[in-house]
Amino acid sequence: MSWEVRTMRSGTSFFNGTLYRKAFFRFWPIWAIYGIQWLLLIPMPLLTTALQGRNPGATSMADYLFMMAQETPPSLLVFGSMSAAVAGVICAMAVFAYLYSSRSACTMHALPLRRETLFVSHYLAGLSFLLLPHLAVYALTVAVEAALGCLGLWPLTQWLLCQSGMCLFFYSFAVFCAMFTGNLVALPLFYGILNFLAYALTSLAENVCYAFLFGFQRFPSALWEAVAWLTPWLSLADALHIDHYVDAGPVLAAPSTTAIYAAAGLVFAAAALLVYRVRHVESAGDVVAVKVVRPVFRYGFALCAGLTGGVWTSSLLMQDSTTALTFWVVFWGVVGCFAAEMLLKKSFRVLNAWKGSVALGAVMLLLCLSVSLDWYGYEDRVPASDQVESIEIYGLSSAPYDGADSSITLTTPENIQRVIQFHQMAVQMEDQQYDGQNTDGYLYVHLTYTLADGRVMERVYNNLPLREDDLGTEGTFANLANQLLSDRELVAEMYDFETVEQGRLVEAYLDSVWNTRTQGYETVYIDGSTQALYDAVKQDFAEGTIGIRYLLDNSQARLDNTCVTDLHFTVEVPQTASTPGTGDRAASEMVSYDWYITLTPNASHTLALLRELGALDETHIAPTYGEYLSDTETTYDGYRNPDGSIPEDILYDAPATRTVS
């Protein structure tokens, strides 16, 4: 007997065929269902289409089948990432289920086999549940495509490599998680949580910072890029969507990402083996099987509970104060610490853990206070002008609300200094942002600094109070903001004339033209003269009679000098990353978007041409906001908003349309 044991040990140092075959055939429904899934998704639609002879397109059946062979496998990879994530944990649960029962764990480890042999044999069996069906589907699809004369090897090979790489990563990560728990139910929970932990914690921390820090909007993009890599399913789904199409077929966004995750999967498999070698058999049934990890679980669980419960409870109770948020974060952190102790001890008798809970609560309170009181100097940080390379301003909210919504970039020292002074005054207005006393309006502004050392600094300010008396007072916040909006070069950048002039004007129309006969608003389409209209707008803009910006929506100057009517242009431009209102399209594709500007009673060139074209006349007029509001003053008195304005759904009925040449 002793000779026989020694023979088994020397002959099966890292792999045992019997264990492998037993696990593979015992759990055959897993790999069978997984394989059938891909058979139904890839070769079967192709074969069914060919047998039925149905071609929904205008091309020949041969061309249509070839198109299916080219497009179907890559288009399934986003679904495949989700499928790999689910199948990976199921396979790990199946082949390592013996670790979660004391009886089966003792029986398995009593075999005259090294732990490396047990691990590798079961690991390869579970991996085979995923990779062998891929190879079978690949071979069958190649046979079907060859028989139908539509062989597309590269798209199918790309699917095989990407899908197998994803399965290798998710399965290995699930096995790694399996080594740290002795509970079969805890494994999928740990696996799911850890897959999204980085994204969830960063989002929660961002919410807390947004509530505590004046001017904070979000974490730097570099941090979110790192978080994306730590959130595998989201990263893979983004990398494997179809970016665009070429003559050879669909092109994936970043298929090489799967190779990086596959390499990470091998690292997780090796790490899982190291943990398995030191894992105690008697830990079967424990939520956390490795003792050294239990404090990490206890306090990590409490931290997640504090952030999640704090943000959720404050939102549920609609509490905006930082004091309330701090209380709930600390409260749920302490509760989470006791809950984690219950899971670890499998008992409700955990009151003796109060010292750790109090310590954790104190740490979380200190962290909240450090952010709330801005111990790190975030709120007061304004860069010096010699440190700034450029400043991008987005959302310098002003009336009229037309197409002037593009960001503006400032690079000259004078403009940079002006914005820095503006920023310094905004920082001092934290306590005034919700002060409704003696306030005529509010301002939203989004500042993005590009510093000389390459760093990016971002600040966003909401509800900064404005007073009409300050507009003409030098050195006031409102005056500084008004100076920016009075700079015609900056306003031209806000309207983004450059993008319009790179494209082609397709059509023009007027929105909300008042018909004095029907007492209703019309949309007037202008047939022809589109370029002439745009040239008239540019001439008026150069003369400063159109495109005037007003900080205060209800100021008399705004009411008297802007019309209800907007002039719209449909513009076709080449697709670029910055083209407004476009999605994922090929770089050479032309796309269209709507560009519009509000008419003014002083835009003489534009108004003259509109009258010449018949779009405006004595019956069809473009009233100013002041005229409009005075006409509707009594009509809508019973329907006003709390701030006195008229709801837009009442203000604008469905307009009639007409066309002029």
Beta strands, then each sheet from edge to edge (+ up, - down):
strand 1: 242-246
strand 2: 249-252
strand 3: 388-394
strand 4: 408-410
strand 5: 441-451
strand 6: 456-466
strand 7: 504-515
strand 8: 520-526
strand 9: 566-574
strand 10: 590-598
strand 11: 620-621
strand 12: 656-660
sheet 1: 1+ 2-
sheet 2: 4+ 3- 5+ 6-
sheet 3: 10+ 9- 7+ 8- 12-
sheet 4: 10+ 9- 7+ 11-
end
